[in-house]
Amino acid sequence: MSDRATVEQRTYGLLQEILGTVDPPTNGSWMFSFKTVPLGVTIAGDEDPTVVVFTQVVSDVPKSLELLDCLNEINEKMSFGRIFWAGNSVYIQQVLIGSTVDREELQTAMSSVGEWGDSLDEDLAQRFGSLAQGAPGPPPPGVVSTA
Protein backbone atom coordinates (compact mmCIF):
# COMPACT_ATOMS: atom_id res chain seq x y z
CA MET A 1 0.00 0.00 0.00
CA SER A 2 1.21 3.45 -0.88
CA ASP A 3 -0.15 6.84 -0.02
CA ARG A 4 -0.96 9.49 -2.61
CA ALA A 5 2.12 11.62 -1.88
CA THR A 6 4.44 8.64 -2.36
CA VAL A 7 2.81 7.65 -5.66
CA GLU A 8 2.85 11.26 -6.88
CA GLN A 9 6.54 11.63 -6.01
CA ARG A 10 7.42 8.31 -7.68
CA THR A 11 5.41 9.19 -10.80
CA TYR A 12 7.04 12.62 -11.05
CA GLY A 13 10.47 10.96 -10.87
CA LEU A 14 9.52 8.41 -13.54
CA LEU A 15 8.24 11.16 -15.84
CA GLN A 16 11.56 12.97 -15.43
CA GLU A 17 13.46 9.77 -16.30
CA ILE A 18 11.29 9.30 -19.41
CA LEU A 19 11.03 12.89 -20.63
CA GLY A 20 13.80 14.89 -18.96
CA THR A 21 12.73 18.16 -17.34
CA VAL A 22 9.07 18.01 -16.34
CA ASP A 23 7.07 20.81 -14.73
CA PRO A 24 5.08 20.03 -11.60
CA PRO A 25 1.45 19.03 -12.25
CA THR A 26 -1.03 21.74 -13.22
CA ASN A 27 -4.56 21.31 -11.85
CA GLY A 28 -3.54 17.86 -10.64
CA SER A 29 -2.20 16.57 -13.97
CA TRP A 30 1.06 16.55 -15.85
CA MET A 31 0.23 17.53 -19.44
CA PHE A 32 2.25 16.86 -22.59
CA SER A 33 1.71 16.72 -26.33
CA PHE A 34 1.83 13.40 -28.15
CA LYS A 35 1.71 13.84 -31.91
CA THR A 36 -1.76 15.34 -32.50
CA VAL A 37 -3.28 14.83 -29.04
CA PRO A 38 -2.81 16.19 -25.53
CA LEU A 39 -1.58 13.50 -23.14
CA GLY A 40 -2.04 13.65 -19.39
CA VAL A 41 -0.89 11.74 -16.34
CA THR A 42 -2.70 12.15 -13.04
CA ILE A 43 -2.99 10.41 -9.68
CA ALA A 44 -6.47 9.20 -8.67
CA GLY A 45 -7.57 8.26 -5.17
CA ASP A 46 -6.06 8.78 -1.76
CA GLU A 47 -6.08 5.22 -0.48
CA ASP A 48 -4.28 2.83 -2.84
CA PRO A 49 -3.94 5.57 -5.49
CA THR A 50 -3.69 4.80 -9.17
CA VAL A 51 -1.76 6.47 -11.97
CA VAL A 52 -4.09 7.41 -14.81
CA VAL A 53 -2.71 8.07 -18.28
CA PHE A 54 -5.31 9.79 -20.46
CA THR A 55 -5.99 11.82 -23.54
CA GLN A 56 -8.98 13.88 -24.55
CA VAL A 57 -9.47 12.80 -28.16
CA VAL A 58 -12.37 15.03 -29.20
CA SER A 59 -14.46 17.71 -27.52
CA ASP A 60 -17.88 19.29 -28.07
CA VAL A 61 -19.37 15.87 -28.74
CA PRO A 62 -23.05 15.39 -27.96
CA LYS A 63 -23.96 12.00 -26.57
CA SER A 64 -25.64 9.83 -29.20
CA LEU A 65 -26.38 6.19 -29.78
CA GLU A 66 -24.14 6.24 -32.87
CA LEU A 67 -21.22 7.65 -30.85
CA LEU A 68 -21.64 5.15 -28.01
CA ASP A 69 -21.88 2.25 -30.48
CA CYS A 70 -18.68 3.46 -32.15
CA LEU A 71 -16.87 3.71 -28.80
CA ASN A 72 -18.02 0.22 -27.82
CA GLU A 73 -16.63 -1.17 -31.09
CA ILE A 74 -13.28 0.50 -30.35
CA ASN A 75 -13.33 -0.84 -26.77
CA GLU A 76 -13.66 -4.38 -28.13
CA LYS A 77 -10.29 -3.89 -29.87
CA MET A 78 -8.59 -2.07 -26.98
CA SER A 79 -7.26 -4.58 -24.46
CA PHE A 80 -5.14 -2.22 -22.37
CA GLY A 81 -7.61 0.51 -21.37
CA ARG A 82 -10.83 2.13 -22.45
CA ILE A 83 -12.36 4.85 -24.57
CA PHE A 84 -15.44 6.62 -23.27
CA TRP A 85 -17.65 9.70 -23.48
CA ALA A 86 -17.95 12.06 -20.50
CA GLY A 87 -18.72 15.74 -20.20
CA ASN A 88 -19.18 16.21 -23.96
CA SER A 89 -15.71 14.84 -24.68
CA VAL A 90 -14.23 11.49 -25.67
CA TYR A 91 -11.31 10.22 -23.59
CA ILE A 92 -8.93 7.29 -23.72
CA GLN A 93 -7.38 6.17 -20.45
CA GLN A 94 -5.26 3.47 -18.95
CA VAL A 95 -5.11 2.96 -15.20
CA LEU A 96 -1.92 1.70 -13.53
CA ILE A 97 -1.48 0.45 -9.96
CA GLY A 98 0.25 3.30 -8.16
CA SER A 99 2.21 1.24 -5.65
CA THR A 100 3.93 -0.85 -8.34
CA VAL A 101 4.16 1.45 -11.37
CA ASP A 102 7.61 1.46 -12.95
CA ARG A 103 9.28 3.35 -15.78
CA GLU A 104 8.61 0.77 -18.50
CA GLU A 105 4.94 0.41 -17.56
CA LEU A 106 4.36 4.18 -17.46
CA GLN A 107 6.24 4.78 -20.70
CA THR A 108 4.30 1.99 -22.45
CA ALA A 109 0.98 3.36 -21.17
CA MET A 110 1.84 6.87 -22.38
CA SER A 111 2.79 5.54 -25.82
CA SER A 112 -0.27 3.30 -26.07
CA VAL A 113 -2.77 5.96 -25.02
CA GLY A 114 -1.07 8.55 -27.22
CA GLU A 115 -0.95 6.29 -30.28
CA TRP A 116 -4.61 5.29 -29.92
CA GLY A 117 -5.60 8.94 -29.53
CA ASP A 118 -3.52 10.04 -32.50
CA SER A 119 -4.96 7.27 -34.68
CA LEU A 120 -8.59 8.04 -33.77
CA ASP A 121 -8.82 11.80 -33.26
CA GLU A 122 -9.36 13.00 -36.82
CA ASP A 123 -11.93 10.32 -37.71
CA LEU A 124 -13.90 10.85 -34.50
CA ALA A 125 -13.77 14.65 -34.91
CA GLN A 126 -15.01 14.40 -38.48
CA ARG A 127 -17.86 12.09 -37.47
CA PHE A 128 -18.89 13.47 -34.09
CA GLY A 129 -17.21 16.63 -32.75
CA SER A 130 -14.13 18.84 -32.64
CA LEU A 131 -10.48 17.98 -32.18
CA ALA A 132 -9.38 18.49 -28.59
CA GLN A 133 -7.29 21.63 -28.30
CA GLY A 134 -4.73 22.62 -25.70
CA ALA A 135 -4.25 20.88 -22.41
CA PRO A 136 -7.47 19.53 -20.92
CA GLY A 137 -7.88 18.58 -17.33
CA PRO A 138 -8.58 14.96 -16.49
CA PRO A 139 -12.01 13.48 -17.14
CA PRO A 140 -14.78 14.74 -14.84
CA PRO A 141 -14.77 13.53 -11.21
CA GLY A 142 -16.04 10.02 -10.79
CA VAL A 143 -15.06 9.07 -14.34
CA VAL A 144 -11.42 8.25 -13.63
CA SER A 145 -11.59 4.98 -11.77
CA THR A 146 -10.07 1.55 -11.63
CA ALA A 147 -13.31 0.03 -12.92
C-alpha positions as CSV (number, residue, x, y, z in Angstrom):
1,M,0.0,0.0,0.0
2,S,1.2,3.5,-0.9
3,D,-0.2,6.8,0.0
4,R,-1.0,9.5,-2.6
5,A,2.1,11.6,-1.9
6,T,4.4,8.6,-2.4
7,V,2.8,7.7,-5.7
8,E,2.8,11.3,-6.9
9,Q,6.5,11.6,-6.0
10,R,7.4,8.3,-7.7
11,T,5.4,9.2,-10.8
12,Y,7.0,12.6,-11.0
13,G,10.5,11.0,-10.9
14,L,9.5,8.4,-13.5
15,L,8.2,11.2,-15.8
16,Q,11.6,13.0,-15.4
17,E,13.5,9.8,-16.3
18,I,11.3,9.3,-19.4
19,L,11.0,12.9,-20.6
20,G,13.8,14.9,-19.0
21,T,12.7,18.2,-17.3
22,V,9.1,18.0,-16.3
23,D,7.1,20.8,-14.7
24,P,5.1,20.0,-11.6
25,P,1.5,19.0,-12.3
26,T,-1.0,21.7,-13.2
27,N,-4.6,21.3,-11.8
28,G,-3.5,17.9,-10.6
29,S,-2.2,16.6,-14.0
30,W,1.1,16.6,-15.8
31,M,0.2,17.5,-19.4
32,F,2.3,16.9,-22.6
33,S,1.7,16.7,-26.3
34,F,1.8,13.4,-28.1
35,K,1.7,13.8,-31.9
36,T,-1.8,15.3,-32.5
37,V,-3.3,14.8,-29.0
38,P,-2.8,16.2,-25.5
39,L,-1.6,13.5,-23.1
40,G,-2.0,13.6,-19.4
41,V,-0.9,11.7,-16.3
42,T,-2.7,12.2,-13.0
43,I,-3.0,10.4,-9.7
44,A,-6.5,9.2,-8.7
45,G,-7.6,8.3,-5.2
46,D,-6.1,8.8,-1.8
47,E,-6.1,5.2,-0.5
48,D,-4.3,2.8,-2.8
49,P,-3.9,5.6,-5.5
50,T,-3.7,4.8,-9.2
51,V,-1.8,6.5,-12.0
52,V,-4.1,7.4,-14.8
53,V,-2.7,8.1,-18.3
54,F,-5.3,9.8,-20.5
55,T,-6.0,11.8,-23.5
56,Q,-9.0,13.9,-24.6
57,V,-9.5,12.8,-28.2
58,V,-12.4,15.0,-29.2
59,S,-14.5,17.7,-27.5
60,D,-17.9,19.3,-28.1
61,V,-19.4,15.9,-28.7
62,P,-23.1,15.4,-28.0
63,K,-24.0,12.0,-26.6
64,S,-25.6,9.8,-29.2
65,L,-26.4,6.2,-29.8
66,E,-24.1,6.2,-32.9
67,L,-21.2,7.6,-30.8
68,L,-21.6,5.2,-28.0
69,D,-21.9,2.2,-30.5
70,C,-18.7,3.5,-32.1
71,L,-16.9,3.7,-28.8
72,N,-18.0,0.2,-27.8
73,E,-16.6,-1.2,-31.1
74,I,-13.3,0.5,-30.4
75,N,-13.3,-0.8,-26.8
76,E,-13.7,-4.4,-28.1
77,K,-10.3,-3.9,-29.9
78,M,-8.6,-2.1,-27.0
79,S,-7.3,-4.6,-24.5
80,F,-5.1,-2.2,-22.4
81,G,-7.6,0.5,-21.4
82,R,-10.8,2.1,-22.4
83,I,-12.4,4.9,-24.6
84,F,-15.4,6.6,-23.3
85,W,-17.6,9.7,-23.5
86,A,-18.0,12.1,-20.5
87,G,-18.7,15.7,-20.2
88,N,-19.2,16.2,-24.0
89,S,-15.7,14.8,-24.7
90,V,-14.2,11.5,-25.7
91,Y,-11.3,10.2,-23.6
92,I,-8.9,7.3,-23.7
93,Q,-7.4,6.2,-20.5
94,Q,-5.3,3.5,-19.0
95,V,-5.1,3.0,-15.2
96,L,-1.9,1.7,-13.5
97,I,-1.5,0.4,-10.0
98,G,0.2,3.3,-8.2
99,S,2.2,1.2,-5.7
100,T,3.9,-0.9,-8.3
101,V,4.2,1.4,-11.4
102,D,7.6,1.5,-13.0
103,R,9.3,3.3,-15.8
104,E,8.6,0.8,-18.5
105,E,4.9,0.4,-17.6
106,L,4.4,4.2,-17.5
107,Q,6.2,4.8,-20.7
108,T,4.3,2.0,-22.4
109,A,1.0,3.4,-21.2
110,M,1.8,6.9,-22.4
111,S,2.8,5.5,-25.8
112,S,-0.3,3.3,-26.1
113,V,-2.8,6.0,-25.0
114,G,-1.1,8.5,-27.2
115,E,-1.0,6.3,-30.3
116,W,-4.6,5.3,-29.9
117,G,-5.6,8.9,-29.5
118,D,-3.5,10.0,-32.5
119,S,-5.0,7.3,-34.7
120,L,-8.6,8.0,-33.8
121,D,-8.8,11.8,-33.3
122,E,-9.4,13.0,-36.8
123,D,-11.9,10.3,-37.7
124,L,-13.9,10.9,-34.5
125,A,-13.8,14.6,-34.9
126,Q,-15.0,14.4,-38.5
127,R,-17.9,12.1,-37.5
128,F,-18.9,13.5,-34.1
129,G,-17.2,16.6,-32.7
130,S,-14.1,18.8,-32.6
131,L,-10.5,18.0,-32.2
132,A,-9.4,18.5,-28.6
133,Q,-7.3,21.6,-28.3
134,G,-4.7,22.6,-25.7
135,A,-4.3,20.9,-22.4
136,P,-7.5,19.5,-20.9
137,G,-7.9,18.6,-17.3
138,P,-8.6,15.0,-16.5
139,P,-12.0,13.5,-17.1
140,P,-14.8,14.7,-14.8
141,P,-14.8,13.5,-11.2
142,G,-16.0,10.0,-10.8
143,V,-15.1,9.1,-14.3
144,V,-11.4,8.3,-13.6
145,S,-11.6,5.0,-11.8
146,T,-10.1,1.5,-11.6
147,A,-13.3,0.0,-12.9
